[in-house]
Amino acid sequence: MGSPTDAMADTALSATDVLLSEGVILLGAAVFFVILFRRFGLGAVLGYLIAGALVGPQGLGLVGGAESKLAIAEIGIVLLLFLIGLELHPARLWRLKRDIFALGLAQVVLCGLALTAVIFYSTGFSWGAAIALGLPLALSSTAQVLPMLKNSGRINSPFGEKIFSILLFQDLSIVPLITIIAALSRNPADAAGPPGWVLALHTMAAITGLVLAGRFLLRPLLRLVGRLGERELFVAVGLLTVLAAASLMHALHLSTALGAFVAGVMLADSPYRHEIEADVEPFRSILLGLFFLAVGMVLDLRTVAAFPLFVIGMAAALVVTKTALICGLARLFGMEWRQAMGAGLLLSQGGEFGFVLFAQAQNALLIAPQAASLFSAIVTFSMATTPFLMLFAARFEFARPKANSSLRDPDQAPRGTAIIVGYGRFGQTVAQMLAGHGFGVVLIDKKPAQIEVSSRFDVEVFYGDGTRIDLLHRAGADEARLIAFCIDDPSLDSRILEPIAETFPQAAILARAFDRRQLLELQDMNLAGVVREVFESAICMGVQAMEALGVPRAEIEEVEQQYRENDRQRLDVQRGHGDLAVAKDLIYRPGRRMRLLSRGEGKEVA
């Protein structure tokens, strides 16, 4: 008879076996279907949903525990709200205030009420059930729409900013929607809970506490981590921030998404925002992918098969209703009709937060489990239509910007026409010259001390390693026309710059070279320019030195011209041989190529 230790080992081994086998199956199916659907331009979300439905309990039954996986994967939504909060820089929020709080509010209210009416009059549900189902359907899929905008390069265009504003207000409206469902609850356990005014006080206290913690605890901690230079600590601090804020809200019976969102907002104007965003993004992507896999797994195919016409008809009603209303609202807010149609089609689907709100409505005894399954399927089907609708929209050129778009004006270039990596004495000159001409410039530096000094002069510099492709994506390099590496780093070479140039082919790449050796290493790349950091300034001082010694101006210009020509010839020879030791005879040594001025001769001697 085995010992308890052996039994525990067998249990642990069994759990490990299940975890590994299910992990391989889920990730294998996800990779296959995401690649397949990406290949046909249909987006990753549809691939995740199909993969989950195929391997889940309702499909081939290869993976179980869909509900538990969905509960874990909801952390992906929490991270998504955190990243959305990071986007809320006060200046950008103020600029988009009309689109966020007017257009966004109108979209959520009108679409929510219209869909509530459609459900009430077509199903015979009570008004409470219709509201609990209709209002969540007004929300669109942030996880599906934003990647589409980013991949098309439209995220920071006027069209993209309006879409972003609507999505942002939808995400902000989650908390009021949760409150509305709680107020309609028929669950005695909910009725025995704290009254609304207590929850409101808890919410205000929690938000205030998070803001104070961010200012007096988190920011000093980030400065310390930045000085230590340990990247894994940034990952840990970012995840700790999100999970701690979400845990606080959960302990107070409030929305974990709200806590994560507040955590993001309180770091939106932090110089470390880009670094945190880049570090948290992979976790968000993985967990959100797992979330859509789990949604596909919990899709009740038997219920769908029992009511196929209802699911398809209601999904079609959802898409048509939202497209029409959003298109009309967009026209009222000044969008050209093709752009307005593109906005309606892009936001016509249900969103991932609908699954969360349907579950809460079920717990509140407002809807039956079968209704929650049906409307989850409706949202899933509506998500599946989005890639096809966008192909249709692109074919008919919906959402194409006008030819005289203000994007052509450098003063109004979104996010930044140029990205300057390194804001030391070298980068400051480049950035200020570009800004002086009216170009929008995004500044990145990984030295906390330099960022802190710059902030005293009202210059916003983002913290992070600008040689990382993921961080450049977050900084808007997809739309930038120029990326200038002004960092004092002798290790900057073609291995680092070539992937960046391939990833952002539309951007001209400039690089600062530490010395001649680094310059030669970068010469073979097709860069827009490479500048030795002290070359021009050294020549300038050489000219001033000869002036101070009384050398005639014509002689100075001749020496400067000859030095530059010798240096260029040496570089050409060294580049051909790949060796710094060659072309020694071209070195401009002391005493060489000087005129015998005292003898009045015009010859040069060696």
TIPA-908246 format. One line per field, with one value per residue (C-alpha): residue number from 1; residue in one letter; x, y, z. Coordinates in Angstrom, 2 decimals, m for minus. Layout:
BEGIN
pos NUM|...
code A|...
px X|...
py Y|...
pz Z|...
// end
This chain:
BEGIN
pos 1|2|3|4|5|6|7|8|9|10|11|12|13|14|15|16|17|18|19|20|21|22|23|24|25|26|27|28|29|30|31|32|33|34|35|36|37|38|39|40|41|42|43|44|45|46|47|48|49|50|51|52|53|54|55|56|57|58|59|60|61|62|63|64|65|66|67|68|69|70|71|72|73|74|75|76|77|78|79|80|81|82|83|84|85|86|87|88|89|90|91|92|93|94|95|96|97|98|99|100|101|102|103|104|105|106|107|108|109|110|111|112|113|114|115|116|117|118|119|120|121|122|123|124|125|126|127|128|129|130|131|132|133|134|135|136|137|138|139|140|141|142|143|144|145|146|147|148|149|150|151|152|153|154|155|156|157|158|159|160|161|162|163|164|165|166|167|168|169|170|171|172|173|174|175|176|177|178|179|180|181|182|183|184|185|186|187|188|189|190|191|192|193|194|195|196|197|198|199|200|201|202|203|204|205|206|207|208|209|210|211|212|213|214|215|216|217|218|219|220|221|222|223|224|225|226|227|228|229|230|231|232|233|234|235|236|237|238|239|240|241|242|243|244|245|246|247|248|249|250|251|252|253|254|255|256|257|258|259|260|261|262|263|264|265|266|267|268|269|270|271|272|273|274|275|276|277|278|279|280|281|282|283|284|285|286|287|288|289|290|291|292|293|294|295|296|297|298|299|300|301|302|303|304|305|306|307|308|309|310|311|312|313|314|315|316|317|318|319|320|321|322|323|324|325|326|327|328|329|330|331|332|333|334|335|336|337|338|339|340|341|342|343|344|345|346|347|348|349|350|351|352|353|354|355|356|357|358|359|360|361|362|363|364|365|366|367|368|369|370|371|372|373|374|375|376|377|378|379|380|381|382|383|384|385|386|387|388|389|390|391|392|393|394|395|396|397|398|399|400|401|402|403|404|405|406|407|408|409|410|411|412|413|414|415|416|417|418|419|420|421|422|423|424|425|426|427|428|429|430|431|432|433|434|435|436|437|438|439|440|441|442|443|444|445|446|447|448|449|450|451|452|453|454|455|456|457|458|459|460|461|462|463|464|465|466|467|468|469|470|471|472|473|474|475|476|477|478|479|480|481|482|483|484|485|486|487|488|489|490|491|492|493|494|495|496|497|498|499|500|501|502|503|504|505|506|507|508|509|510|511|512|513|514|515|516|517|518|519|520|521|522|523|524|525|526|527|528|529|530|531|532|533|534|535|536|537|538|539|540|541|542|543|544|545|546|547|548|549|550|551|552|553|554|555|556|557|558|559|560|561|562|563|564|565|566|567|568|569|570|571|572|573|574|575|576|577|578|579|580|581|582|583|584|585|586|587|588|589|590|591|592|593|594|595|596|597|598|599|600|601|602|603|604|605|606
code M|G|S|P|T|D|A|M|A|D|T|A|L|S|A|T|D|V|L|L|S|E|G|V|I|L|L|G|A|A|V|F|F|V|I|L|F|R|R|F|G|L|G|A|V|L|G|Y|L|I|A|G|A|L|V|G|P|Q|G|L|G|L|V|G|G|A|E|S|K|L|A|I|A|E|I|G|I|V|L|L|L|F|L|I|G|L|E|L|H|P|A|R|L|W|R|L|K|R|D|I|F|A|L|G|L|A|Q|V|V|L|C|G|L|A|L|T|A|V|I|F|Y|S|T|G|F|S|W|G|A|A|I|A|L|G|L|P|L|A|L|S|S|T|A|Q|V|L|P|M|L|K|N|S|G|R|I|N|S|P|F|G|E|K|I|F|S|I|L|L|F|Q|D|L|S|I|V|P|L|I|T|I|I|A|A|L|S|R|N|P|A|D|A|A|G|P|P|G|W|V|L|A|L|H|T|M|A|A|I|T|G|L|V|L|A|G|R|F|L|L|R|P|L|L|R|L|V|G|R|L|G|E|R|E|L|F|V|A|V|G|L|L|T|V|L|A|A|A|S|L|M|H|A|L|H|L|S|T|A|L|G|A|F|V|A|G|V|M|L|A|D|S|P|Y|R|H|E|I|E|A|D|V|E|P|F|R|S|I|L|L|G|L|F|F|L|A|V|G|M|V|L|D|L|R|T|V|A|A|F|P|L|F|V|I|G|M|A|A|A|L|V|V|T|K|T|A|L|I|C|G|L|A|R|L|F|G|M|E|W|R|Q|A|M|G|A|G|L|L|L|S|Q|G|G|E|F|G|F|V|L|F|A|Q|A|Q|N|A|L|L|I|A|P|Q|A|A|S|L|F|S|A|I|V|T|F|S|M|A|T|T|P|F|L|M|L|F|A|A|R|F|E|F|A|R|P|K|A|N|S|S|L|R|D|P|D|Q|A|P|R|G|T|A|I|I|V|G|Y|G|R|F|G|Q|T|V|A|Q|M|L|A|G|H|G|F|G|V|V|L|I|D|K|K|P|A|Q|I|E|V|S|S|R|F|D|V|E|V|F|Y|G|D|G|T|R|I|D|L|L|H|R|A|G|A|D|E|A|R|L|I|A|F|C|I|D|D|P|S|L|D|S|R|I|L|E|P|I|A|E|T|F|P|Q|A|A|I|L|A|R|A|F|D|R|R|Q|L|L|E|L|Q|D|M|N|L|A|G|V|V|R|E|V|F|E|S|A|I|C|M|G|V|Q|A|M|E|A|L|G|V|P|R|A|E|I|E|E|V|E|Q|Q|Y|R|E|N|D|R|Q|R|L|D|V|Q|R|G|H|G|D|L|A|V|A|K|D|L|I|Y|R|P|G|R|R|M|R|L|L|S|R|G|E|G|K|E|V|A
px 0.00|1.46|2.28|0.50|3.65|3.40|m0.28|0.56|3.30|0.88|m1.67|0.92|2.18|m1.35|m1.99|1.28|0.42|m2.98|m1.49|1.18|m1.10|m3.87|m1.33|0.14|m3.32|m4.58|m1.44|m1.09|m4.68|m4.36|m1.13|m2.56|m5.86|m4.44|m1.83|m4.52|m6.95|m4.20|m3.09|m6.53|m6.73|m9.46|m7.71|m6.47|m9.65|m11.64|m8.81|m8.81|m12.59|m12.63|m9.69|m11.40|m14.70|m12.96|m10.86|m13.33|m15.91|m18.57|m16.24|m13.69|m13.52|m9.72|m9.58|m11.85|m12.29|m13.41|m15.00|m11.86|m9.70|m12.09|m11.81|m8.01|m8.00|m10.16|m6.91|m6.22|m9.18|m7.80|m4.44|m6.24|m7.96|m4.63|m3.05|m6.04|m5.54|m1.90|m3.13|m5.01|m2.32|m4.01|m3.11|m4.54|m7.62|m8.29|m7.86|m10.26|m12.75|m15.56|m15.23|m14.89|m17.62|m20.05|m19.72|m18.85|m21.73|m24.21|m23.07|m23.37|m26.75|m28.43|m27.14|m27.89|m31.46|m32.10|m30.81|m32.77|m35.93|m35.09|m34.64|m37.75|m40.10|m38.64|m38.22|m40.81|m38.14|m38.86|m37.56|m34.95|m33.64|m33.75|m31.73|m29.21|m28.73|m29.16|m26.82|m23.77|m24.39|m23.73|m20.06|m17.67|m14.56|m11.58|m9.35|m10.51|m10.77|m7.58|m5.23|m7.02|m6.45|m2.80|m2.09|m3.60|m1.59|m4.76|m4.71|m3.54|m5.33|m8.43|m10.56|m8.64|m8.82|m12.62|m12.80|m10.40|m12.51|m15.67|m13.89|m12.43|m15.84|m17.22|m14.52|m15.24|m18.95|m18.34|m18.49|m21.87|m23.22|m22.12|m23.84|m27.07|m27.16|m26.48|m29.34|m31.72|m30.57|m33.15|m30.55|m31.20|m27.47|m27.03|m29.92|m28.23|m25.09|m24.08|m26.32|m25.39|m24.15|m21.72|m20.38|m20.03|m17.99|m15.89|m15.27|m14.19|m11.99|m10.36|m9.68|m8.23|m6.07|m4.79|m3.92|m2.04|m0.25|0.78|2.16|3.95|4.81|4.82|6.67|9.60|9.72|9.86|12.67|14.61|14.03|15.01|18.32|19.01|18.45|16.92|14.31|12.70|12.01|10.00|7.95|7.38|6.46|4.06|2.24|2.28|0.64|m2.15|m2.84|m2.66|m5.13|m7.46|m7.20|m8.10|m11.22|m12.14|m11.84|m14.27|m16.69|m15.98|m14.85|m11.33|m11.27|m11.88|m8.92|m6.64|m7.89|m7.21|m3.74|m3.08|m4.38|m2.21|0.85|m0.29|1.94|4.83|8.13|8.18|4.86|6.28|8.57|5.74|3.44|5.99|6.64|2.98|1.78|3.03|1.16|m1.95|m1.68|m1.21|m3.98|m6.39|m5.68|m6.43|m9.60|m10.88|m9.85|m11.90|m14.83|m14.77|m14.59|m17.61|m19.66|m22.70|m22.95|m25.96|m27.92|m26.85|m27.90|m31.28|m31.94|m29.82|m32.19|m32.51|m28.73|m28.06|m31.00|m30.13|m26.44|m27.53|m29.85|m26.98|m24.61|m27.19|m28.48|m25.04|m23.76|m26.70|m26.65|m22.87|m22.76|m25.45|m23.73|m20.38|m21.95|m23.40|m19.91|m18.42|m17.12|m17.34|m19.91|m17.40|m15.49|m18.75|m19.71|m16.27|m16.71|m20.11|m18.82|m15.70|m17.70|m20.71|m19.81|m20.43|m17.51|m15.58|m17.01|m20.44|m19.43|m18.54|m21.77|m23.93|m22.40|m23.17|m26.75|m27.10|m25.77|m28.23|m31.05|m32.05|m31.53|m31.44|m28.22|m29.62|m30.16|m26.60|m25.33|m27.45|m26.35|m22.72|m23.06|m24.64|m21.65|m19.26|m21.02|m21.00|m17.24|m16.83|m18.47|m16.10|m13.14|m15.46|m17.19|m13.84|m12.79|m16.03|m15.40|m11.84|m13.00|m15.40|m12.84|m14.83|m12.80|m10.23|m8.87|m9.44|m6.61|m6.27|m6.09|m4.43|m2.09|0.04|0.70|3.79|2.49|m0.49|1.28|m0.23|1.86|5.09|6.56|9.97|11.20|14.41|16.09|18.43|17.77|21.24|23.24|23.28|19.61|18.48|19.95|18.37|14.98|14.88|15.76|12.95|10.50|11.52|10.46|7.09|7.52|5.97|8.74|8.53|11.49|12.78|15.62|16.58|18.38|16.00|18.21|18.05|14.26|13.87|16.04|14.10|10.79|11.92|11.99|8.51|9.96|8.23|10.69|9.50|11.53|12.67|15.17|14.53|16.33|13.51|11.08|8.11|8.71|9.08|5.71|4.18|5.82|4.18|7.07|4.58|3.50|6.80|8.70|12.03|13.76|17.02|19.28|21.16|22.37|25.98|26.30|29.28|27.38|24.73|25.34|23.63|22.31|20.21|19.30|18.53|15.45|14.23|14.68|12.82|9.99|9.49|10.38|8.52|10.85|14.23|16.83|19.62|22.35|24.98|28.31|30.64|33.85|35.32|34.96|31.22|30.84|32.36|30.05|27.03|28.24|26.89|23.36|21.00|20.56|19.48|22.60|25.33|27.13|30.27|29.41|32.56|33.68|32.14|32.76|36.42|36.85|35.20|37.70|40.58|39.46|39.24|42.70|44.26|42.43|43.84|47.32|46.92|46.63|45.01|41.42|42.22|44.83|42.39|39.73|42.28|43.43|39.83|38.91|41.98|41.36|37.77|38.83|41.55|39.07|36.50|39.10|40.29|36.72|36.15|39.31|38.63|35.06|36.29|38.87|36.95|40.11|40.94|44.67|44.64|45.21|47.71|49.32|46.14|46.32|46.67|49.83|51.47|53.75|52.37|50.84|51.90|53.07|56.52|55.07|58.29|60.06|57.19|56.96|53.67|54.77|53.61|56.14|55.68
py 0.00|3.34|6.05|9.45|10.95|8.60|9.49|13.21|12.64|10.74|13.55|16.19|14.14|13.74|17.49|18.20|15.75|17.37|20.88|19.97|18.00|20.61|23.39|21.72|21.12|24.66|26.42|24.12|24.73|28.46|28.80|26.85|28.71|32.15|31.74|30.42|33.25|35.87|34.49|35.24|38.63|37.59|38.49|36.55|36.70|34.57|32.04|31.81|31.39|28.62|26.85|26.93|25.68|22.86|21.43|22.29|20.10|20.96|20.09|17.29|17.26|17.34|20.01|20.45|22.92|25.74|27.75|27.65|28.67|31.50|32.75|32.80|34.32|37.23|38.62|39.39|41.80|43.36|43.90|45.29|47.91|48.74|49.36|51.45|53.53|54.06|55.61|58.29|60.92|64.09|66.10|63.47|63.00|66.73|66.89|63.99|65.02|65.81|62.52|60.52|62.05|63.17|60.74|57.83|58.53|58.91|55.62|53.58|55.06|54.94|51.50|50.12|51.41|50.31|46.79|46.58|47.41|44.86|42.13|43.08|43.16|40.14|37.71|38.52|38.83|41.11|44.66|43.79|40.89|42.95|45.73|43.26|41.82|44.91|47.33|44.98|44.47|48.20|47.54|46.57|44.41|46.52|43.46|42.95|46.53|48.15|45.59|46.11|49.86|49.41|46.92|49.27|52.23|54.19|54.17|57.80|59.20|61.39|58.36|56.12|58.61|58.75|54.96|54.94|57.55|55.46|52.33|54.22|55.44|51.92|50.63|53.42|52.55|49.01|50.12|51.92|48.91|46.60|48.96|48.94|45.14|45.01|47.46|45.24|42.08|39.58|37.62|37.79|37.59|40.78|42.40|41.61|43.34|46.88|49.68|51.66|54.71|52.52|51.04|54.57|55.59|52.44|53.26|56.84|55.74|53.00|55.33|57.97|55.34|54.05|57.54|58.33|54.98|55.64|59.06|58.35|54.66|53.48|56.36|56.30|52.53|52.91|55.46|53.01|50.14|52.40|53.24|49.56|48.79|45.35|44.73|41.79|44.10|46.35|43.34|42.42|45.97|46.34|43.10|43.89|47.24|45.71|42.78|44.82|47.40|44.65|42.76|45.85|46.39|42.71|42.79|45.74|43.86|46.36|45.91|44.53|46.13|49.52|49.01|48.10|51.06|53.50|51.98|52.68|56.24|57.13|56.07|57.67|60.73|58.77|58.79|55.01|54.47|53.08|50.66|49.33|49.15|47.17|44.77|44.13|43.85|40.26|39.04|40.86|39.33|35.78|35.98|37.70|35.00|32.41|34.36|34.01|30.36|29.85|31.76|29.36|26.43|27.54|28.23|26.00|24.46|22.35|25.48|27.10|24.00|24.07|27.72|28.41|30.89|32.90|33.13|34.06|36.47|38.23|38.48|40.05|42.46|43.40|44.15|46.06|48.12|49.17|49.89|52.15|54.05|54.50|55.60|58.21|59.47|59.67|61.80|64.12|64.50|65.61|62.42|62.00|59.35|56.72|57.15|57.03|53.77|52.38|53.34|51.64|48.43|48.38|48.72|46.62|43.50|42.67|42.91|40.66|42.44|41.20|37.72|39.16|41.17|38.23|36.12|38.83|39.09|35.34|35.52|38.35|35.99|38.37|35.81|32.00|30.12|29.17|32.88|33.68|30.89|32.07|35.69|34.72|32.80|35.86|38.01|35.34|35.16|38.96|38.96|36.42|38.81|41.72|40.57|39.95|43.31|45.08|43.36|44.63|48.11|48.21|47.08|49.97|52.34|53.08|55.06|56.19|59.59|62.58|63.68|66.97|65.24|67.30|64.37|65.82|68.89|68.18|70.39|68.06|64.74|62.23|60.63|61.86|62.30|61.48|59.33|60.37|57.59|59.19|62.69|63.64|66.56|65.00|64.06|67.39|69.29|66.98|67.01|70.77|71.43|69.11|70.58|74.09|73.24|72.01|68.24|66.18|64.38|61.44|61.32|58.09|57.65|54.94|57.18|58.17|61.09|62.57|62.15|63.87|66.80|67.14|67.23|70.40|72.11|70.82|68.31|64.91|62.06|58.46|55.87|52.73|50.99|52.48|49.64|47.24|46.70|46.12|49.44|51.26|49.79|51.21|54.59|54.85|53.83|52.24|55.75|57.60|58.92|59.10|57.19|58.77|56.82|59.51|57.23|57.06|53.30|51.69|48.37|49.77|47.74|46.17|43.26|45.76|48.18|45.78|44.22|47.73|48.89|45.80|46.23|49.94|50.27|53.56|55.31|56.77|55.51|57.75|56.60|58.23|56.41|56.40|56.09|55.07|51.35|51.68|53.87|51.13|48.52|50.60|51.67|48.54|49.19|51.20|53.90|57.45|58.70|57.87|60.62|60.28|62.03|64.22|64.44|67.78|69.39|68.30|69.78|72.96|73.23|72.47|75.40|77.66|76.51|77.49|80.82|81.44|80.70|83.24|80.87|82.64|81.71|80.27|77.98|76.84|75.97|74.04|72.03|71.29|70.19|67.96|66.39|65.55|64.06|61.93|60.70|59.77|57.86|55.98|54.98|53.69|51.56|50.31|49.40|47.38|45.48|45.35|46.31|49.52|48.94|49.52|52.88|54.09|56.25|58.35|59.31|63.09|63.07|66.14|67.93|66.25|68.13|71.48|74.24|75.69|79.10|80.52|79.75|81.06|77.73|76.28|72.66|70.14|67.91|64.62
pz 0.00|m1.03|1.42|1.56|0.06|m2.91|m3.33|m3.28|m5.83|m8.07|m7.75|m8.54|m11.47|m12.76|m12.47|m14.24|m17.00|m17.50|m17.50|m20.03|m22.33|m22.29|m22.71|m25.77|m27.26|m26.59|m27.79|m30.79|m31.89|m31.21|m33.20|m36.14|m36.36|m35.62|m38.36|m40.71|m40.05|m40.07|m43.42|m44.83|m43.12|m40.67|m37.42|m34.43|m32.32|m34.74|m34.77|m30.97|m30.86|m33.46|m31.81|m28.41|m29.77|m31.64|m28.77|m25.97|m24.24|m26.82|m29.71|m29.75|m25.96|m25.89|m23.16|m20.15|m17.31|m19.56|m16.74|m14.59|m17.54|m18.29|m14.69|m14.92|m18.40|m17.20|m15.81|m19.47|m19.43|m16.25|m17.97|m21.02|m18.86|m17.25|m20.65|m21.70|m18.57|m19.55|m22.81|m20.87|m20.75|m19.49|m22.60|m24.92|m22.76|m22.84|m26.62|m27.16|m24.47|m26.93|m28.77|m25.55|m23.42|m26.13|m29.03|m26.72|m24.34|m27.20|m28.74|m25.54|m24.54|m27.96|m28.93|m25.46|m25.47|m29.06|m28.45|m25.20|m27.15|m29.86|m27.23|m25.26|m28.25|m30.07|m27.17|m24.53|m21.83|m18.89|m18.99|m16.36|m18.44|m21.65|m20.00|m18.57|m22.07|m24.24|m22.48|m22.64|m26.36|m26.87|m26.09|m28.88|m28.80|m27.79|m28.11|m31.70|m32.97|m31.65|m33.23|m36.56|m36.32|m35.34|m38.12|m40.69|m39.38|m38.56|m34.77|m34.48|m37.51|m36.96|m37.87|m35.48|m32.65|m32.90|m32.79|m29.84|m28.05|m28.43|m27.23|m24.29|m23.16|m23.60|m21.28|m18.80|m18.92|m17.68|m14.06|m14.44|m16.31|m13.50|m11.06|m13.11|m13.20|m9.46|m8.85|m10.86|m9.09|m7.81|m5.87|m2.10|m1.49|m3.48|m1.64|1.66|0.49|1.35|0.08|m2.99|m1.09|0.85|m2.37|m3.73|m0.67|m1.01|m4.66|m3.95|m1.06|m3.13|m6.06|m3.74|m2.05|m5.39|m6.59|m3.36|m3.47|m7.04|m6.22|m2.95|m3.23|m6.82|m8.47|m6.00|m6.45|m10.23|m9.96|m7.80|m10.24|m13.14|m11.48|m10.80|m14.47|m13.87|m16.55|m14.76|m11.82|m14.13|m15.20|m11.55|m10.53|m13.47|m12.67|m8.95|m9.64|m11.72|m9.43|m6.23|m7.56|m8.83|m5.53|m3.53|m5.62|m5.40|m1.61|m1.56|m3.88|m6.65|m10.23|m10.62|m14.07|m12.45|m10.14|m13.03|m15.04|m12.20|m11.79|m15.45|m15.30|m12.32|m14.36|m17.64|m17.20|m15.71|m17.64|m17.17|m18.95|m22.19|m20.36|m18.19|m21.21|m23.21|m20.31|m19.46|m23.07|m23.65|m20.56|m21.72|m25.19|m23.87|m21.29|m23.65|m26.21|m23.51|m22.71|m26.27|m26.30|m23.13|m24.63|m27.56|m25.13|m23.09|m26.21|m25.77|m29.21|m28.20|m27.31|m30.55|m32.47|m30.69|m31.66|m34.76|m36.37|m33.16|m32.71|m36.34|m36.51|m33.26|m34.26|m37.56|m35.71|m33.40|m36.28|m38.35|m35.40|m34.19|m37.71|m38.49|m35.19|m35.04|m38.67|m37.99|m34.86|m36.63|m39.35|m36.70|m35.24|m38.53|m40.13|m43.90|m44.81|m45.94|m42.69|m40.75|m42.47|m41.68|m38.02|m37.88|m39.43|m37.27|m34.02|m35.01|m33.02|m29.39|m26.99|m24.65|m21.61|m22.65|m21.41|m18.02|m17.76|m18.89|m16.14|m13.60|m14.90|m14.48|m10.91|m10.26|m11.35|m14.14|m16.90|m17.05|m17.83|m21.23|m22.08|m21.00|m23.28|m26.20|m25.97|m25.43|m28.68|m30.31|m29.26|m30.53|m33.89|m34.18|m33.51|m36.28|m38.76|m38.08|m40.21|m43.17|m42.71|m42.65|m45.87|m47.36|m45.99|m47.32|m50.76|m51.03|m49.46|m46.35|m43.81|m46.35|m45.27|m47.48|m49.73|m47.88|m44.50|m41.81|m41.30|m44.07|m41.93|m39.76|m36.98|m36.54|m37.12|m34.63|m31.89|m33.48|m36.94|m35.48|m32.60|m30.88|m28.90|m26.38|m25.04|m23.88|m25.22|m28.70|m28.88|m27.44|m30.37|m32.96|m31.21|m30.70|m34.35|m35.51|m33.03|m34.09|m37.62|m36.36|m36.40|m33.63|m31.76|m29.32|m26.92|m25.35|m22.88|m20.40|m17.91|m15.09|m14.05|m17.56|m17.64|m14.29|m15.39|m18.65|m16.79|m14.99|m18.39|m19.27|m21.73|m21.73|m22.17|m21.97|m20.17|m21.95|m24.15|m27.58|m29.34|m28.38|m31.21|m28.90|m27.15|m30.49|m31.50|m28.34|m28.97|m32.40|m34.66|m37.08|m38.11|m37.61|m40.63|m38.81|m36.00|m34.83|m32.46|m30.56|m27.77|m26.61|m27.12|m28.91|m29.04|m31.41|m34.55|m37.54|m35.45|m33.50|m36.26|m39.12|m37.41|m36.58|m40.17|m41.43|m38.93|m39.70|m43.41|m43.75|m41.29|m42.17|m39.68|m38.40|m36.02|m33.85|m34.04|m31.05|m33.09|m36.44|m35.71|m35.03|m38.10|m40.28|m38.73|m39.71|m43.17|m44.90|m43.71|m45.84|m43.23|m43.95|m42.17|m39.66|m37.73|m35.63|m32.41|m32.14|m35.78|m36.72|m33.35|m33.46|m36.93|m35.69|m32.85|m35.22|m37.38|m34.32|m33.19|m36.52|m36.40|m32.92|m34.29|m37.07|m40.04|m43.03|m43.78|m47.19|m45.66|m42.99|m45.57|m47.62|m44.60|m43.61|m47.11|m47.41|m44.00|m44.89|m48.24|m46.62|m44.00|m46.65|m48.69|m45.61|m44.75|m48.29|m48.18|m44.66|m45.55|m48.51|m46.45|m43.19|m41.34|m39.47|m39.95|m43.72|m45.48|m42.92|m45.60|m45.71|m42.06|m41.79|m39.69|m38.11|m40.57|m43.67|m46.60|m45.24|m47.47|m46.98|m46.38|m45.01|m48.31|m50.38|m52.20|m53.39|m53.08|m50.53|m48.71|m46.93
// end
